[in-house]
Amino acid sequence: MTGERPEDLARAGLEHLQAAAKEVIQATRSLLDAAEELVEDPVAVQSLVGTITAVAQAAAGRLRGHPDGGSEGHEDDGRVQRIRVS
């Protein structure tokens, strides 16, 4: 141990927890402010949802092995495909 008394260690731990709690509160306030702005501007919500949808579709396409995010000529039937490796 560092030679500090348990009371000092407990006090330091409490100070760290308080600082962390204040950071969480500030982050939550920022998120709530952003959410409030989105609620007040429906066009921004539509734009955000459209962007998230496009990103999700591109990511899904890449996961399926299509670099451009497309699925032309490839149907996913949801079944496991076994590939033999020799």
C-alpha positions as a printed NumPy array, in Angstrom:
array([[  0.   ,   0.   ,   0.   ],
       [  1.014,   3.614,  -0.324],
       [  0.869,   4.285,   3.399],
       [ -2.3  ,   6.397,   3.134],
       [ -4.938,   6.059,   5.778],
       [ -8.187,   4.307,   4.855],
       [-10.103,   7.54 ,   5.503],
       [ -7.945,   9.39 ,   2.973],
       [ -8.412,   6.648,   0.403],
       [-12.167,   6.668,   0.971],
       [-12.285,  10.471,   0.626],
       [-10.294,  10.331,  -2.622],
       [-12.563,   7.591,  -3.944],
       [-15.642,   9.633,  -3.099],
       [-14.191,  12.699,  -4.852],
       [-13.573,  10.635,  -7.998],
       [-17.115,   9.268,  -7.893],
       [-18.535,  12.772,  -7.483],
       [-16.492,  14.056, -10.412],
       [-17.65 ,  11.127, -12.554],
       [-21.283,  11.725, -11.562],
       [-20.981,  15.4  , -12.558],
       [-19.562,  14.369, -15.954],
       [-22.483,  11.976, -16.486],
       [-24.944,  14.727, -15.587],
       [-23.292,  17.153, -18.026],
       [-23.308,  14.533, -20.797],
       [-26.978,  13.775, -20.142],
       [-27.838,  17.478, -20.3  ],
       [-26.061,  17.756, -23.644],
       [-27.97 ,  14.766, -25.013],
       [-31.254,  16.192, -23.765],
       [-30.486,  19.556, -25.393],
       [-29.749,  17.805, -28.68 ],
       [-32.932,  15.721, -28.379],
       [-34.965,  18.847, -27.684],
       [-33.586,  20.538, -30.801],
       [-34.455,  17.479, -32.885],
       [-38.   ,  17.384, -31.514],
       [-38.466,  21.058, -32.352],
       [-37.229,  20.549, -35.932],
       [-39.034,  17.636, -37.666],
       [-37.025,  18.149, -40.862],
       [-33.817,  17.529, -38.911],
       [-35.317,  14.319, -37.493],
       [-36.218,  13.113, -40.987],
       [-32.727,  13.926, -42.22 ],
       [-31.109,  12.156, -39.277],
       [-33.268,   9.054, -39.719],
       [-32.521,   9.022, -43.441],
       [-28.788,   9.247, -42.784],
       [-28.881,   6.503, -40.17 ],
       [-30.891,   4.299, -42.538],
       [-28.409,   4.827, -45.376],
       [-25.459,   4.03 , -43.118],
       [-27.177,   0.896, -41.793],
       [-27.994,  -0.303, -45.321],
       [-24.419,   0.292, -46.484],
       [-23.053,  -1.562, -43.457],
       [-25.437,  -4.474, -44.036],
       [-24.369,  -4.629, -47.687],
       [-20.708,  -4.742, -46.721],
       [-21.395,  -7.495, -44.207],
       [-22.975,  -9.477, -47.013],
       [-19.801,  -9.029, -49.038],
       [-20.858,  -6.236, -51.347],
       [-18.304,  -3.381, -51.142],
       [-20.73 ,  -0.86 , -52.609],
       [-23.475,  -1.894, -50.194],
       [-25.65 ,  -3.258, -52.984],
       [-27.075,  -6.728, -53.393],
       [-27.468,  -6.996, -57.15 ],
       [-27.692, -10.592, -58.296],
       [-27.3  , -12.028, -54.806],
       [-30.281, -13.197, -52.831],
       [-29.853, -13.902, -49.138],
       [-32.166, -16.74 , -48.17 ],
       [-31.003, -16.618, -44.549],
       [-29.577, -20.141, -44.613],
       [-26.045, -21.142, -43.689],
       [-23.774, -21.553, -46.689],
       [-21.085, -24.199, -46.369],
       [-17.909, -23.618, -48.329],
       [-15.512, -26.524, -48.671],
       [-11.875, -25.63 , -48.228],
       [ -9.287, -28.124, -49.441]])
